[in-house]
Amino acid sequence: MSAPPNLTPSLAPNAPPDVSRIVEDVVGCKWTLAVLGAVRGGVCRPGALEQAIDGVSKKVLNERLNKLVRFGILEKQAYAELPPRVEYRFTPFGARFCVVLDEIESLQREFGR
């Protein structure tokens, strides 16, 4: 049995992320794209994301946020407050990754049906 592909750049900090696999995973998931769009729009807290993304469950949202953190696209900032506060922001890699997604969207508009 072969090892799974490297989708988690944080596990090997010196290894570059497998960008093609990340693109495949992100583009193939409507919820991941919705999460990225909401974060780009300034929505950065989990509760606000859940309200902003119509139809997403808390479980699916948390799975997608964790995946995006593992991929190195988002970073999670937890604040030591009561009640606890968590926010998600783009990493430098994540900001560049969104440029790739913008180009894919542009191609879709130009050549899509």
N, C-alpha and C positions, 0 to 999 in steps of 0.2 A: 504494500500500500504506500503510495507516495505522500509526501508532506503537503499540506494545503499551501496555496500561494501566499506570498507575503502581502497581506492586506492591512497589517498593523504596523505602521512605521514607528510607533512609540515603543514596540517591543525590541526593536533593533535600532537605537538612535543614530547609529552611524550609517545604516543602510538606507538608500534612497527608497521612497515609497514606490510601489508598483502602480504607477499612474494609470496605465491602460486598464488594469483590473479594477481600480477605484472608479474610473469613468464608467466602465461596464456596469458595475454595481449601482452607482448613483443614478445613471441615466435610465436604468431598468426599473427604478422604483419611484412610483408617483409620490409616495409620502416623503421620501428623502428630498426630492426636488421641491416639494411644498415647504418643507422645513427650511431648506436653504433660501428659498424665496422670502419666507417670513423673516428670517434672521437678516437678510439683506435689506428688508424693509424696516428694520429697527426693532423688531419684536425679539427680545432676547431672554425672557424668563419663561420657564416651562408652562406655567399656568396661562400666560398670555399667548404662548404658541398654540396651546390646546384650543383656546377660544378662537384664535385667528385662522386655524386650519380646519375648515368645515369637514366633519366626518372622521377625523383622526381620533383614535382612542388613546388614553393615557399610556397603555402598555406599548402600543406601536410607536407613539411619539418618543417614549423613553428608549426603546430599542434603536430608533433612528438617531437620536441624539448621541447615544453611547457609541454607535457605529461611526458617526462623523468625528467624534473625539478620537476614537481608535485610529481612524484614517489620517488624523492630523489636520483635518479641515476646520474643525471647531475646537476651541478650548473652553473648558468649563471653569468658571470662577465661583467658588463657594465663599460666602461671607459668614463670619462668625457673629451672627445676629440672632435675636429671637423676635419673631419667627425666622427660621433659616431662610436665606435668600441665595439663589443660584442664578447665574447668568451665563449665556453662551455668546462667544464672539469668534469671528474668523481669525485664524492664524495667518501669518504671511503666506504659507502654502495655500490655505483655503481661499484667500483673496485672489491669488493667481489661478487657482482651480476654477473659480467662478468665471474668469475670463474665457476659459475653455468652454464652459457651459453656455456662455453668451454666444460664442461662435457657433456652437451646435444649434442653438435656437435661431440664429440668423440664417444658417443654412436651411433649416426647416421652413422658415418663412419664405425664403427665396425659391427653394426647389420642391417644397412639400406640396401636398395636395389638400 
